[in-house]
Amino acid sequence: MTTLYGKSPEVWDALEGKGFPSIAALSKVFNSPKEMDAALGYAGAASKWGSGSNLPGAHSEVVAKLWLDANRPAQAKSDDCSTFMVVCRPAIGPKAVKILTMMGCEVVEI
């Protein structure tokens, strides 16, 4: 499913250039204007912003920034890491590496 940004990138890029980077970032998260409106607590605003017929206000930018900060995935800290040793048969090794990599693990083969 295409995000709001994917449907009209030039409009959202223009909003970012006009001083609304958090609202432009939200357009890359949501697929429909109604979802974005619900996240921000507005009714019908995102569709107007996406069509270029209206500009958001400063309060909308603040609310969007707060939403992004609250819903951004936490970054792993260096002290939140653990080291594990996984032992498997050579035939299964490539599959294990692929699965661990997809999970975001750093894999070192010995």
C-alpha positions in Angstrom: 0.0 0.0 0.0 1.3 3.4 -0.9 2.0 6.0 1.7 0.7 9.6 1.5 4.2 10.7 0.5 4.3 8.1 -2.3 1.0 9.4 -3.7 2.3 13.0 -4.1 5.9 13.5 -3.0 6.2 17.0 -4.5 3.5 18.4 -2.2 5.0 16.8 0.9 8.5 18.0 -0.1 7.2 21.5 -0.5 5.6 21.4 3.0 9.0 20.3 4.4 10.7 23.2 2.6 8.1 25.6 4.1 9.1 24.6 7.6 7.0 21.5 8.3 9.5 18.6 8.4 7.6 16.5 11.0 4.3 16.7 9.0 6.2 15.7 5.9 7.8 12.8 7.9 4.3 11.6 9.0 3.3 11.4 5.3 5.9 8.6 5.0 4.2 6.7 7.8 0.5 6.8 7.0 -1.3 5.4 4.1 -4.5 7.4 4.4 -5.3 11.0 5.4 -7.9 9.7 7.9 -5.2 7.7 9.8 -2.9 10.8 9.9 -5.8 13.0 11.0 -6.6 10.5 13.8 -3.0 10.5 15.0 -2.8 14.3 15.1 -6.4 14.8 16.4 -7.7 16.7 13.4 -10.5 16.0 11.0 -9.8 16.5 7.3 -6.5 18.4 7.6 -4.2 15.8 6.1 -6.1 15.6 2.8 -6.0 19.4 2.5 -2.3 19.4 3.2 -1.7 16.5 0.7 -3.6 18.3 -2.0 -1.7 21.5 -1.4 -4.8 23.5 -0.8 -4.0 24.4 2.7 -0.9 24.9 4.9 -0.6 23.4 8.4 -0.1 25.6 11.4 2.8 25.7 13.9 0.7 23.8 16.4 0.2 21.0 13.9 4.0 20.7 13.4 4.5 20.5 17.2 1.9 17.8 17.5 3.4 15.8 14.6 6.9 16.1 16.2 5.5 14.8 19.5 3.7 11.9 17.7 7.0 11.0 15.9 9.0 11.1 19.1 6.5 8.9 20.9 6.1 6.4 18.2 9.7 6.1 16.9 11.3 2.7 17.4 13.9 2.8 20.2 17.5 2.7 19.0 19.6 0.0 20.5 22.2 1.3 22.9 25.6 -0.1 22.9 25.1 -1.4 26.5 21.9 -3.1 25.4 23.7 -5.7 23.4 24.4 -9.3 24.2 26.7 -11.8 22.6 25.6 -15.3 21.9 27.2 -18.3 20.3 25.1 -20.3 17.9 26.3 -23.7 16.9 24.7 -25.5 13.9 25.6 -28.0 11.2 27.4 -26.5 8.1 24.4 -27.2 5.9 22.2 -25.0 8.0 24.8 -22.2 8.5 23.7 -20.0 5.6 20.1 -20.2 6.6 20.9 -19.3 10.2 23.0 -16.3 9.1 20.1 -15.1 6.9 17.6 -15.4 9.7 19.8 -13.7 12.3 20.6 -10.9 9.9 16.9 -10.4 9.2 16.4 -10.0 13.0 18.9 -7.2 13.1 21.7 -9.3 14.6 25.4 -8.8 13.7 26.7 -12.2 12.6 30.3 -13.2 12.8 31.2 -16.7 11.5 34.2 -18.5 13.2 
